[in-house]
Structures are given as structure tokens and as C-alpha cells.
Amino acid sequence: MRATLHFLRPCLRSRYRPLFVRFRLLDIKQRQTHVGSVENAVSQKKLSELNGSSTAAYPRILPSESAISCHDFVNQYRHLQRGETVDNKYFTIRGRIYSFRIAGSKLVFIDIVQNGHRLQAVCELSKLSATTVTREEFDGFRRALKRGDIISLRGYPHRTGRGELSLLLIELPQSLSPCLHQLPVGLHDQETRIRNRHVDFLVNPQSADRIRLRSEVISYVRQFLVNSQHIEVQTPILADAAGGAVAQPFETSSLEFPDRPMTLRIAPELWLKRLMLGGFDRVFEIGSCFRNEGIDLIHNPEFTTCEFYRAYADLEELMGTTEKLICGLSQHADGLIREIYKSLNPQVEMPKAPFHRLEFVPAIEAAINRSLPDLESPDVVSELRQIFHARDILVPNPPTLPRLLNKLSDNYLEPQCSAPTFIVHHPECLSPLSKSFTDPKTGRRVAARAELFINGQELANMYEEENSPFEQRRKFVEYLRYREAGDAESAVVDENYLQALEWGLPPTGGWGCGIDRLCMLLSGASRIGDVLAFGSLRNVVALGRTSSKEQTVDGDETVVQTTRKPQAR
């Protein structure tokens, strides 16, 4: 049924005090209509008017030398004093109506937002006299004002008596694109927000600020690496084999190669090291990777990673570079949040170098108060399982050596990493692409590898790359045993990569960082979907599977009720 708009009649408490005009839709039971239809936002009469004059309602914008952005306008005229007006130069500013306040019959204040920046416009009938605007036209403009509409404003720079930098209009605003829905003042229900992400961005500054901060983070990381003489490259996402990490790939097919299965990349590592073989001594890539794994608060099958490779860099240099990057980026993000993205409130202490370090095996042994067995013994799996049973730890499936060791790390090492911490000297079997050496302290074969954890979450992984084709083949073959034991994520023998290594890979340091988790840390987000433009894969898929949606507008909140079949688990 059609919803009825009721206007709250403004009552002025003082002569010049502006009031918010607020809209409410009454009769909750009569307010349920489809989200996708415009009938829930405007009357049929309004729709007919727009449909009959669509060209006028959605005009083309013309080139204008006076056009300026809100950001540039504020920066250019922030020096204006209270009551000061620059009446020898006018500007055109376009944006979306965020709110408006009617102060009597001849004065309206309009707040517009443009690319995250807000600006007030003052529309006073007496200032419009030069444009021959009549009282009837002004009243019609007041009645037509609607939150969410996109308009064009023209006026002089002005600072009000209360100190608000504004645009003092010299003509009535021009409509550029009307909003055909009732724009809610607030949107708090998580499911509603993720299913109407565009509306979430419009009404929740925190959601939009996280995406904007993400862009700043990526820009900072990119510039940091460019300043270190790395060149940015793009490597294949679609290929006939996936390598560079221990993960289950997504499989697909190509019409060009119908008899050959294709995969989406799980990491760009092997491609980047081929470039190193070709004489590119410092390369990096920021891009998407895909792993056919589960979804939780910190994991999404599609994610963004940054990897760089640097010739003649050892592990100590990689850790030092990481400390410099993380500390500098944290300070940069903190400044942006204080000055621009004020809706964000991350509860994270500023990291300070040097970061704490934990050695993998000694730290686990200290935590469980017993020694780990010889990891090269043929009975190591059964001995580790005895430790699991003794400590009532769930044994992973399949119970391969790498999975058992990773489980111990999850239980005993990561909880110790609230402050920035490097976990170093992983057992050799956990890092098939890393160089190995015998730890002089423990006598065990360990990888020249380090993982950075902050708040118990892995942020970066780095190691000295294995550059011997003979050792690399041995490690690939060793990992085949885990695949035969049922671990489908174990590495396979990549003959093409082994042949490439025969050309001589210089001693190389490799580094990878999950951009999504980094943005979570710096923005204070608790879910990886919060720093992705359209949420996690579960959110994206659910949008396509929704059969019908119903919307209820109740004061400041819009609630979406969804009718769909439950997902199979």
C-alpha cells in the first residue's frame, strides 16, 4: 500500500534558530513494499512528473569555469572571518543534499556532501532578488527539498556569524539527479547495511571512511616501495596451475583451452620470482588472490595482497623494512583519522621498533613445558598426536606434520602476539619455498622465515627465497607426501619453475602482506567485510540469491526483511 508522508510542523523557539525538517512514515503495517521499487519512496504523482520530464529532472551538466570541489573550496577560503563575504567571485559546487534546515519563510540552510566532504549553503530570499526569484518560486523550492537529491549550487564564499564556512547562494539550486527513495537518517542493522551497501555509504560515515582509508593505505604502501626503487608489475591471475602458497585454488575452464583445467592464482610469488630471474632486481605487485577456503572474521576467499621481492636482501633486512613500513604507515593513518576520517576509532597502540621476536620451536616448548620430538623422525606425527591428546587439543584433518605444527602455533604462539611480534625460525617443513639452515641453538632444520603478528593476527610473511633448483625440487617432492596423505592444499612439483631456477636466481628476500587485514587493524574494523567495498564473498553471493526483499522505514532506521532459502552448510 502507498505510504503517507507526514511533515512535522516546525516550531521556532527563537527568532533565528534553524529547525530540521524531518520525515516519518506512519502505520508500520502499511509500510512494507519492495526495496527495488520506487513506490516506497515517492508518490505515484511524483513518479509521473519525473517520468514525464525525465530530461529536465536529469539534465546534462555544462562546462563551468566556476566549478570547484568542496575540498578545494574549504581549503581556499578557510581564512574568512565571521560575517565576511567574497562578493566579487562566485563558484559552482555540486553535491548530494545531506540535510537541510528551514529558518523561517525566507531562509534555508542546506548541507551537501561531495566525496566525503561536507559544505553548508545559505539560501536567503533577499540575496536572490537579483535573479528575480519570486516568493512563490522560493516557497516551491522549499517544499521540493529532499534529502538525497543531487543538486548544483552557485554562490559566493561566506562565513556565517556563527563561524560556519558556507556558500551564499545567488540563485536557486538546480536539481541534477533526484533521489527516488526515502534516505534514512541512520542505518544500523548489519544485514541491512551489507545488502544496501550504497545506502550504507551514504548515511554511515564510518563505512565510507574505512574504504577511503583503505585507498590511503594502498597508496602509502605503493609509494613506500617505489621510493625504495621497486617497480610495480602485473602478473597473471588466470593460469593452468596455481603455486606460490599452500592453499586450495579455484578451478575454472577456458573456451580457448577446453581440455585443460584453469585456476585462479593463490599468490603471485612464482611469477614475481621469474621476473627476478629476468634481471628485475626489485619488483612488487598489489592485487587480488583467490583461495578456495572458508569465510570468517579475518578470511575471505578473494583478498588483496602486496608482495615484493628484493635481490640480495636477507631476513634481517626484510624485518627492518617491515618495521619501518608498519611504523610509518601507522603514523600516517593516525594523522588521517585525527584530521579527516574522524568517524574511525581504532583501539591500537602505535607500534614502535624493534618488534618483539619469538622462535617457533623454543616458544612452543616453553608454552607446553616439554620438548617437541625430532621433526625429521618417521614417527613424528604419532608423537605429536600424543601431545595433542595429552593436552586435549583437537587434531586437524588430515593430521599431516605441517598441519599439526600450525595448530600448535595457533594455540600457543599467536595468543602471545598482541604487540607487534615476529615469529621466526619455523620448521623447514612449513616453508617449502624458503631457504633452510640448521639453527645453532636447537640443532633443528629451520626456515629463514619470519611472520609478523599484531593483535594475534598474521599481517606479513617474509623469507629468504630458496634459489637452488636441487633443494627446491627436494622440498616439492617432500610436500607430495602430505598431498598423498590427503592434504589437497600441499604444494605440487612445478617443473616450469624448477627449470626457470636453473638460470640462476640471485639471493632474494621475499615479502607478502595481506592488505585487507592491514586495513582492519588501522581502521579498527572487526570484520574483513567491513574493509571490502561490498563485504565478504558470503555477502556478495547472498545478494544474488535473494528472492525477495521487503523494506520498512521506521523513523531513523531502515530495516530490510529477507525471504530466501537457508544456505546449506
Secondary structure, DSSP 8 states (H G I E B T S, - for coil): ----EEE-----SSTT--EE--EEE--GGG--EETTSGGGTS-HHHHHHHHHTHHHHS------TTB--HHHHHHHHTT--TT-B-TT--EEEEEEEEEEEE-SSSEEEEEEEETTEEEEEEEEGGGGGGGT--HHHHHHHHHH--TT-EEEEEEEEEE-TTS-EEEEESS--EEEE---S---SB---HHHHHHTHHHHHHH-HHHHHHHHHHHHHHHHHHHHHHHTT-EE----SEES---SSSS---EE--SSSTTS-EEE-S-SHHHHHHHHHTT--EEEEEEEEE------SS--SEEEEEEEEEET--HHHHHHHHHHHHHHHHHHHHHHHHHT-TT---------SS-EEEEHHHHHHHHHTS----TTSTTHHHHHHHHHHHTT----SS--HHHHHHHHIIIIIGGG-SS-EEEE--BGGG-TTB-EEE-TTT--EEESEEEEEETTEEEEEEEEB---HHHHHHHHHHHHHHHHTT-TTS----HHHHHHHTT---SEEEEEEEHHHHHHHHHT-SSGGGGSTT--HHHHHHHHH--EEEEEEETTEEEEEEE------
